[in-house]
Amino acid sequence: MPPGQNQSWVSEFILLGFSSDPTSNRILFIVFFLLYLSSVLANGLIVTLICLDTHLHTPMYFFLCILSLLDMGSITTTMPQMLVHLLAHSQAISFTGCWLQMYMFGTLSVVECILFVIMAYDRYMAICYPLRYTVILNWGLCTRLAAGTWAGGFFSLIHTSLTMRLPYCGPNVVNHYFCEGPSVRSLACMDTHLIEMADLVISVFMLVAPLSLILASYIRIAQAILKIKSTQGRCKAFSTCASHLTVVTLFYAPATYIYIRPNSSYSPERDKQISLFYNVFTALLNPVVYSLRNKDIKGALLKVMGWSRVAW
């Protein structure tokens, strides 16, 4: 910390959000509220359909149900606070509230990273070992795998603790719409190089390692698909993986940019936009991607609505 600079242990942070203009904030409130509501309803519908339709009681849809729950939790961790700030005169968030928001968002994101690996493993087993698929991926194993993903919350706890234990010097204005680690840490009144290096190691482990496992799984899947003789069989096998690959890309591309990049490229405004994409829009797009060409989901929806199941 430079000599003469005031150091204080803060009691709250100010989240700048996207605009200080009241008219713009009211418009943003309507837009983001509709996005939030659509995301919660869409993911809630996926969860409901999977629970109600016994045809969807398979490992693939079990993990998809968990993904939808994680998306609802992730967007609910950040969006309600932002919506309040868009209409309120004060954009303050308490130190404890900031700590909890950072920890919960980080935990849900890490769990989602691990879940994507499990979903890739599910597709690998279904395509490469179809006859043994239900034997290997039984409900006991699925439950243990799902529960094991929450061990990733330990890494979020380290990340949050390292950031929130730093000394901060006023004004404690965070140029973001929620308490995200890099944005909060930029306010610290001490050299954070070592902490940033430790955070980078955690980020590489929790982003690059899972992504490498996913790519390895899909290399094996691609090899298995190419061995299928019929064109129809290859197309059907590929279609079961296309949704997962799309969702993985939508999540990992922006998250990797935010957490694994040189500090010199830090841009608050650009980071807010990218965070908004992988937090809000990804949660909304996931159920769309998984249901758009999924006959099972469409059939379950028709059945719940009381209509006869038709061929698509």
LUMKOLDREN-911706 format. One record per residue (C-alpha): residue number from 1; residue in one letter; x negated, y negated, z negated. Coordinates in steps of 0.02 Angstrom, whole numbers, plus 50000, padded with zeros to 5 digits. Each point is the difference from the previous one (the first is absolute). Layout:
seq:type:xx:yy:zz
NUM:A:X:Y:Z
...
This chain:
seq:type:xx:yy:zz
1:M:50000:50000:50000
2:P:49926:49828:50047
3:P:49949:49889:49853
4:G:50132:49881:49941
5:Q:50144:50092:50081
6:N:50147:50028:49885
7:Q:50041:50182:49965
8:S:50167:50055:49931
9:W:50097:50158:49972
10:V:50157:49961:50096
11:S:50178:50036:49945
12:E:50078:49985:50173
13:F:49966:49983:50186
14:I:50086:49895:50132
15:L:50047:50093:50160
16:L:50002:49880:50148
17:G:50103:50112:50113
18:F:50029:49947:50179
19:S:50067:49822:49993
20:S:50027:49854:49882
21:D:50142:49926:50103
22:P:50171:50033:49918
23:T:50091:50016:50166
24:S:49873:50124:50068
25:N:50008:50097:49838
26:R:50188:50018:50012
27:I:49984:50069:50176
28:L:49860:50116:49946
29:F:50107:50058:49854
30:I:50140:50055:50118
31:V:49879:50087:50119
32:F:49903:50091:49863
33:F:50156:50044:49903
34:L:50074:50083:50155
35:L:49835:50091:50032
36:Y:49993:50059:49820
37:L:50181:50055:49999
38:S:49982:50090:50168
39:S:49843:50090:49940
40:V:50078:50058:49837
41:L:50160:50057:50086
42:A:49908:50089:50142
43:N:49882:50093:49884
44:G:50142:50034:49878
45:L:50100:50076:50142
46:I:49855:50115:50046
47:V:49987:50059:49818
48:T:50188:50026:49988
49:L:50011:50100:50162
50:I:49855:50112:49952
51:C:50077:50033:49829
52:L:50174:50036:50067
53:D:49961:50105:50154
54:T:49931:50172:49958
55:H:49931:50016:50177
56:L:49876:49864:49952
57:H:49938:50091:49845
58:T:49831:50040:50078
59:P:49823:49944:49953
60:M:49995:49873:50143
61:Y:50156:49910:49941
62:F:49955:50019:49817
63:F:49842:49898:50032
64:L:50096:49878:50110
65:C:50121:49973:49855
66:I:49853:49959:49886
67:L:49931:49880:50131
68:S:50166:49908:50005
69:L:50002:49987:49810
70:L:49822:49931:50001
71:D:50047:49872:50133
72:M:50149:49943:49897
73:G:49891:49986:49846
74:S:49861:49907:50090
75:I:50113:49869:50078
76:T:50097:49978:49837
77:T:49836:49966:49909
78:T:49967:49844:50106
79:M:50156:49937:50088
80:P:50120:49956:49857
81:Q:49867:49889:49921
82:M:49968:49915:50167
83:L:50186:49972:50029
84:V:50017:49917:49829
85:H:49851:49887:50036
86:L:50074:49946:50167
87:L:50148:49921:49909
88:A:49924:49956:49830
89:H:49908:49839:49959
90:S:49861:50099:49916
91:Q:49894:50131:50088
92:A:49916:50059:49840
93:I:49973:50181:49952
94:S:49936:50050:49829
95:F:49830:50080:49979
96:T:50084:50161:49943
97:G:50123:49994:50145
98:C:49857:49975:50122
99:W:49906:50146:49922
100:L:50151:50115:50013
101:Q:50040:49947:50177
102:M:49821:50029:50058
103:Y:49992:50168:49913
104:M:50169:50064:50061
105:F:49972:49944:50179
106:G:49826:50077:50000
107:T:50062:50163:49924
108:L:50142:50020:50123
109:S:49883:49960:50146
110:V:49870:50127:49942
111:V:50133:50133:49974
112:E:50064:49966:50175
113:C:49824:50021:50070
114:I:49987:50171:49919
115:L:50177:50047:50053
116:F:49956:49967:50183
117:V:49861:50130:49983
118:I:50124:50126:49929
119:M:50123:49963:50140
120:A:49861:50030:50127
121:Y:49960:50165:49913
122:D:50185:50045:50011
123:R:50000:49972:50188
124:Y:49837:50097:50016
125:M:50074:50151:49911
126:A:50165:49990:50096
127:I:49914:49998:50171
128:C:49844:50103:49971
129:Y:50077:50132:49884
130:P:50188:49999:50037
131:L:50032:50178:49938
132:R:49917:49968:49832
133:Y:50058:49819:49983
134:T:50140:50024:49874
135:V:49900:50128:49902
136:I:49847:49889:49978
137:L:50094:49836:49978
138:N:50125:50066:49874
139:W:50097:49885:49885
140:G:49881:50028:49856
141:L:49851:49941:50103
142:C:50098:49854:50073
143:T:50049:49941:49826
144:R:49820:50013:49937
145:L:49933:49907:50151
146:A:50128:49861:49978
147:A:49961:49985:49814
148:G:49814:50001:50035
149:T:50011:49846:50111
150:W:50032:49895:49844
151:A:49824:50036:49940
152:G:49950:49865:50123
153:G:50074:49873:49880
154:F:49839:50015:49900
155:F:49905:49914:50141
156:S:50128:49860:50003
157:L:49976:49980:49812
158:I:49812:49977:50026
159:H:50029:49875:50140
160:T:50126:49900:49898
161:S:49897:50002:49840
162:L:49842:49941:50089
163:T:50095:49855:50078
164:M:50105:49944:49852
165:R:49857:50007:49874
166:L:49907:49864:50096
167:P:49991:49823:49928
168:Y:50106:49878:50102
169:C:49978:49812:50014
170:G:50150:49888:50031
171:P:50096:49957:50102
172:N:50054:50183:50014
173:V:50089:49984:50166
174:V:50009:50163:50101
175:N:50020:49970:50186
176:H:50113:50151:50022
177:Y:50180:50054:49973
178:F:49954:50131:49870
179:C:49853:50047:49889
180:E:49888:50092:50121
181:G:49825:50042:49939
182:P:49888:49907:50124
183:S:50105:49840:49990
184:V:50001:49996:49809
185:R:49817:50046:49988
186:S:49951:49853:50111
187:L:50048:49884:49854
188:A:49874:50075:49879
189:C:49869:49879:49933
190:M:49857:50124:50004
191:D:49904:50100:50128
192:T:50114:50145:50050
193:H:49878:50084:50119
194:L:49976:50157:49895
195:I:50187:50016:49967
196:E:50036:49978:50185
197:M:49875:50137:50040
198:A:50083:50116:49874
199:D:50170:49956:50073
200:L:49934:50035:50175
201:V:49941:50173:49946
202:I:50173:50037:49928
203:S:50084:49933:50157
204:V:49889:50105:50114
205:F:50035:50155:49897
206:M:50188:49971:49997
207:L:50018:49943:50182
208:V:49861:50073:50106
209:A:49996:50171:49915
210:P:50188:50033:50021
211:L:49996:49933:50178
212:S:49856:50117:50042
213:L:50098:50149:49933
214:I:50152:49947:50102
215:L:49895:49987:50158
216:A:49920:50169:49966
217:S:50174:50077:49979
218:Y:50060:49927:50164
219:I:49847:50059:50094
220:R:50043:50176:49947
221:I:50184:49968:50042
222:A:49954:49936:50174
223:Q:49896:50155:50030
224:A:50146:50110:49948
225:I:50123:49904:50109
226:L:49889:50016:50154
227:K:50005:50190:49979
228:I:50191:50000:50015
229:K:50040:50061:50176
230:S:50170:49920:50029
231:T:50015:49814:50033
232:Q:50160:49992:49898
233:G:49913:50081:49852
234:R:49855:49877:50008
235:C:50119:49852:50009
236:K:50101:50063:49852
237:A:49843:50027:49896
238:F:49932:49828:50043
239:S:50166:49914:49961
240:T:49996:50067:49822
241:C:49833:49912:49974
242:A:50031:49838:50096
243:S:50104:49920:49862
244:H:49870:50037:49867
245:L:49858:49933:50108
246:T:50097:49840:50034
247:V:50035:49970:49816
248:V:49819:50038:49952
249:T:49939:49872:50129
250:L:50122:49867:49939
251:F:49939:50024:49821
252:Y:49814:50030:50017
253:A:49956:49868:50131
254:P:50050:49845:49897
255:A:49952:50078:49833
256:T:49825:50040:50063
257:Y:49980:49822:50063
258:I:50052:49926:49832
259:Y:49895:50110:49886
260:I:49852:50051:50108
261:R:49928:49846:50082
262:P:49858:49877:49967
263:N:50039:49859:49879
264:S:49948:49873:50132
265:S:50155:50044:50102
266:Y:50119:49960:49855
267:S:50145:49892:50061
268:P:50143:49970:49876
269:E:50130:49959:50131
270:R:49957:50148:50111
271:D:49992:50116:49851
272:K:50175:49949:49945
273:Q:50069:50041:50171
274:I:49912:50168:50010
275:S:50053:50046:49822
276:L:50178:49953:50045
277:F:49993:50120:50146
278:Y:49937:50154:49908
279:N:50104:49964:49845
280:V:50167:49944:50073
281:F:50010:50045:50184
282:T:49919:50172:49981
283:A:50127:50046:49865
284:L:50138:49948:50120
285:L:49926:50085:50154
286:N:49962:50168:49917
287:P:50182:50060:49991
288:V:50030:49933:50176
289:V:49850:50094:50070
290:Y:50047:50162:49913
291:S:50185:49994:50046
292:L:49997:49925:50175
293:R:49965:50164:50090
294:N:50035:50120:49858
295:K:50149:50110:50038
296:D:50006:50071:49824
297:I:50016:49827:49920
298:K:50130:49946:50128
299:G:50098:50161:49973
300:A:49995:49978:49811
301:L:50064:49821:50019
302:L:50145:50056:50109
303:K:50043:50138:49877
304:V:50001:49879:49852
305:M:50111:49881:50100
306:G:50123:50142:50028
307:W:49966:50018:50185
308:S:49963:50164:50086
309:R:49819:50034:50039
310:V:49964:49968:50181
311:A:49850:50033:50111
312:W:49887:49854:50035
